[in-house]
Amino acid sequence: MPRCEAITCQIPEGDAPLITKCSQPLTELRPDSNCSFSCEEGFELQAVQCQELSHPERGSIKCSNPLGPSSYQSTCEFTCNEGYVLSGSPSNTLRCEASGNWNSSKPFCEVVQCPALQELENGVASCGDDADMRFSYGNTCSFSCAPGYQLVGPSRVTCTSAAEWSEKMPRCEAITCKVPEGDAPLITQCSQPLTELRPDSNCSFSCEEGFELQGAKIIQCSEDGQWSEAIPTCNVLGCPAPEIPTSAKINCRPSPSSPASTVTPHPLGMVCSFTCDEGHELQGALSMECVNPGQWSSVPPTCTALRCPLLKAPENGQINCSNSEPVYNSQCYFTCNQGYSLDGHELLTCDTYGNWTGKNPTCQAPAPVTAIASAVTAGGALSLSGVPLAIWLLKRMKQKANKFELSSNSDITAPQEFFKNSVDSLI
């Protein structure tokens, strides 16, 4: 159980010839009590003096002197400059006692010390030549790494007034090059495991089938952890745009296994098929494929116009054709010499199969009237006499002549007049 005690002041000690008189008994010097002093005859009252204090090196002192400098009840407080701490005394404040002595020894200022630095693995720490000041306030330590290693962290640290280093301790890491990143179709092969690509390591590159390498084939890791060349890329192999033959159409489709590319319009595996326009015949391969290393498997075919058999002019007639060669869509017109009639088609066209649209016509000479009449009389099939029958036949021929018209494209108009004139002269 605690207890409460009365607050009392210490009994003022003083030997003769000092005379002390207090307002309260010496054992009951409660607050507001007071004591007065005097000296025996032959003595003068004077405050007790302590040894004068000086300010410490790299520090300062501040004193309070109620009874005079360095007198009884004087107090002195000591402080140190930044980076220094008091040492040599349990307290930073000294008090002059009645005995004329300070209550403790005078303190002094000593420099702040930071913790000793750990040994830097694969590196060296340099803190100066003064061994006593290596880890003292204001001193700076610098760091370096052995060849093949690089410093991670600050290159130097300084001891602060708080007895701490300004930065965390760095470390030395092995210099390695970044893993060469490349997605398929890039194929990478390195001389060392990917986690140990130290200086002088190298990596070689190639591409999957259907692609070509763009960039360096081999790169080397340098002393500063950088690759000697940029990481290459793979571009889709492709063929040049195929030539489209005259009178032909082309249709190109990529195969399911061919790589897609927006850069190469004709990648490996693309197949192009050819067809000819109507009336033309394909000569060569029907299709060609883009194959490694970016070449077509064959040359483009050609489309040649279909040819019809060569036509000859009919005997006693002429032929006029639109082309010098009997190719598809050529047209040939036929006419007969005066006095002859055309038997067959006046116009023939070379069709899509290499055939003419009809047989080669002929030019026929007209039959004599006497021969017709005698033939009818000899036949005895009609009851009309020879002359009236011949006249009847000539009239029929005249009617047919009036109906007969050559094509407007024909250069020959003589046959129509010929038939009309011949009939009129006989009627």
GIQUI-V501564 format. One record per residue. N is the residue number from 1. RES is the residue in three letters. PHI is phi in whole degrees, 0 to 359 (none if undefined). Layout:
n = [N,N]
res = [RES,RES]
phi = [PHI,PHI]
This chain:
n = [1,2,3,4,5,6,7,8,9,10,11,12,13,14,15,16,17,18,19,20,21,22,23,24,25,26,27,28,29,30,31,32,33,34,35,36,37,38,39,40,41,42,43,44,45,46,47,48,49,50,51,52,53,54,55,56,57,58,59,60,61,62,63,64,65,66,67,68,69,70,71,72,73,74,75,76,77,78,79,80,81,82,83,84,85,86,87,88,89,90,91,92,93,94,95,96,97,98,99,100,101,102,103,104,105,106,107,108,109,110,111,112,113,114,115,116,117,118,119,120,121,122,123,124,125,126,127,128,129,130,131,132,133,134,135,136,137,138,139,140,141,142,143,144,145,146,147,148,149,150,151,152,153,154,155,156,157,158,159,160,161,162,163,164,165,166,167,168,169,170,171,172,173,174,175,176,177,178,179,180,181,182,183,184,185,186,187,188,189,190,191,192,193,194,195,196,197,198,199,200,201,202,203,204,205,206,207,208,209,210,211,212,213,214,215,216,217,218,219,220,221,222,223,224,225,226,227,228,229,230,231,232,233,234,235,236,237,238,239,240,241,242,243,244,245,246,247,248,249,250,251,252,253,254,255,256,257,258,259,260,261,262,263,264,265,266,267,268,269,270,271,272,273,274,275,276,277,278,279,280,281,282,283,284,285,286,287,288,289,290,291,292,293,294,295,296,297,298,299,300,301,302,303,304,305,306,307,308,309,310,311,312,313,314,315,316,317,318,319,320,321,322,323,324,325,326,327,328,329,330,331,332,333,334,335,336,337,338,339,340,341,342,343,344,345,346,347,348,349,350,351,352,353,354,355,356,357,358,359,360,361,362,363,364,365,366,367,368,369,370,371,372,373,374,375,376,377,378,379,380,381,382,383,384,385,386,387,388,389,390,391,392,393,394,395,396,397,398,399,400,401,402,403,404,405,406,407,408,409,410,411,412,413,414,415,416,417,418,419,420,421,422,423,424,425,426,427]
res = [MET,PRO,ARG,CYS,GLU,ALA,ILE,THR,CYS,GLN,ILE,PRO,GLU,GLY,ASP,ALA,PRO,LEU,ILE,THR,LYS,CYS,SER,GLN,PRO,LEU,THR,GLU,LEU,ARG,PRO,ASP,SER,ASN,CYS,SER,PHE,SER,CYS,GLU,GLU,GLY,PHE,GLU,LEU,GLN,ALA,VAL,GLN,CYS,GLN,GLU,LEU,SER,HIS,PRO,GLU,ARG,GLY,SER,ILE,LYS,CYS,SER,ASN,PRO,LEU,GLY,PRO,SER,SER,TYR,GLN,SER,THR,CYS,GLU,PHE,THR,CYS,ASN,GLU,GLY,TYR,VAL,LEU,SER,GLY,SER,PRO,SER,ASN,THR,LEU,ARG,CYS,GLU,ALA,SER,GLY,ASN,TRP,ASN,SER,SER,LYS,PRO,PHE,CYS,GLU,VAL,VAL,GLN,CYS,PRO,ALA,LEU,GLN,GLU,LEU,GLU,ASN,GLY,VAL,ALA,SER,CYS,GLY,ASP,ASP,ALA,ASP,MET,ARG,PHE,SER,TYR,GLY,ASN,THR,CYS,SER,PHE,SER,CYS,ALA,PRO,GLY,TYR,GLN,LEU,VAL,GLY,PRO,SER,ARG,VAL,THR,CYS,THR,SER,ALA,ALA,GLU,TRP,SER,GLU,LYS,MET,PRO,ARG,CYS,GLU,ALA,ILE,THR,CYS,LYS,VAL,PRO,GLU,GLY,ASP,ALA,PRO,LEU,ILE,THR,GLN,CYS,SER,GLN,PRO,LEU,THR,GLU,LEU,ARG,PRO,ASP,SER,ASN,CYS,SER,PHE,SER,CYS,GLU,GLU,GLY,PHE,GLU,LEU,GLN,GLY,ALA,LYS,ILE,ILE,GLN,CYS,SER,GLU,ASP,GLY,GLN,TRP,SER,GLU,ALA,ILE,PRO,THR,CYS,ASN,VAL,LEU,GLY,CYS,PRO,ALA,PRO,GLU,ILE,PRO,THR,SER,ALA,LYS,ILE,ASN,CYS,ARG,PRO,SER,PRO,SER,SER,PRO,ALA,SER,THR,VAL,THR,PRO,HIS,PRO,LEU,GLY,MET,VAL,CYS,SER,PHE,THR,CYS,ASP,GLU,GLY,HIS,GLU,LEU,GLN,GLY,ALA,LEU,SER,MET,GLU,CYS,VAL,ASN,PRO,GLY,GLN,TRP,SER,SER,VAL,PRO,PRO,THR,CYS,THR,ALA,LEU,ARG,CYS,PRO,LEU,LEU,LYS,ALA,PRO,GLU,ASN,GLY,GLN,ILE,ASN,CYS,SER,ASN,SER,GLU,PRO,VAL,TYR,ASN,SER,GLN,CYS,TYR,PHE,THR,CYS,ASN,GLN,GLY,TYR,SER,LEU,ASP,GLY,HIS,GLU,LEU,LEU,THR,CYS,ASP,THR,TYR,GLY,ASN,TRP,THR,GLY,LYS,ASN,PRO,THR,CYS,GLN,ALA,PRO,ALA,PRO,VAL,THR,ALA,ILE,ALA,SER,ALA,VAL,THR,ALA,GLY,GLY,ALA,LEU,SER,LEU,SER,GLY,VAL,PRO,LEU,ALA,ILE,TRP,LEU,LEU,LYS,ARG,MET,LYS,GLN,LYS,ALA,ASN,LYS,PHE,GLU,LEU,SER,SER,ASN,SER,ASP,ILE,THR,ALA,PRO,GLN,GLU,PHE,PHE,LYS,ASN,SER,VAL,ASP,SER,LEU,ILE]
phi = [none,291,221,252,248,288,278,225,271,294,295,294,272,196,275,300,268,284,250,244,230,243,286,228,305,300,272,231,281,280,308,79,288,217,229,243,230,208,240,295,299,97,233,244,288,209,290,293,251,255,299,293,261,249,287,286,296,61,205,214,226,223,244,241,236,291,243,120,303,54,261,308,74,289,233,229,252,251,224,245,295,300,90,229,229,289,210,93,209,288,223,271,235,249,234,279,264,296,284,85,240,287,289,204,287,289,281,224,255,236,293,290,246,269,300,298,284,287,293,274,292,60,200,225,252,243,241,101,272,280,297,287,252,304,245,272,306,85,280,243,246,249,232,214,248,291,306,89,233,232,281,245,122,291,276,205,227,233,283,263,292,274,63,229,283,291,222,286,297,283,218,253,249,295,286,225,272,297,300,293,274,197,280,304,266,285,250,244,227,244,286,231,304,299,273,228,277,280,308,80,291,222,228,247,228,210,237,293,300,97,229,236,282,244,126,287,280,226,233,234,279,270,295,266,79,243,284,292,221,290,294,286,231,245,252,295,290,214,257,294,301,290,284,261,297,296,63,228,237,234,223,248,223,286,285,302,267,284,290,282,205,270,269,256,287,232,285,303,95,290,243,246,252,239,224,258,295,303,84,235,243,279,243,121,286,290,210,215,240,279,239,295,258,89,231,282,290,203,278,298,285,237,243,250,294,294,248,262,302,294,267,244,294,293,299,64,206,231,228,229,248,287,235,287,245,279,263,308,75,291,235,236,254,241,222,245,294,300,95,239,247,278,249,129,284,285,233,240,238,281,268,290,255,80,238,283,284,193,280,294,287,231,252,254,282,291,285,298,294,297,292,291,296,295,294,289,296,295,288,66,278,247,269,284,285,297,291,301,295,297,297,300,294,296,298,298,294,295,298,293,296,294,278,283,225,283,298,297,277,283,273,252,239,296,302,296,294,298,295,295,296,296,290,297,287,265,274]
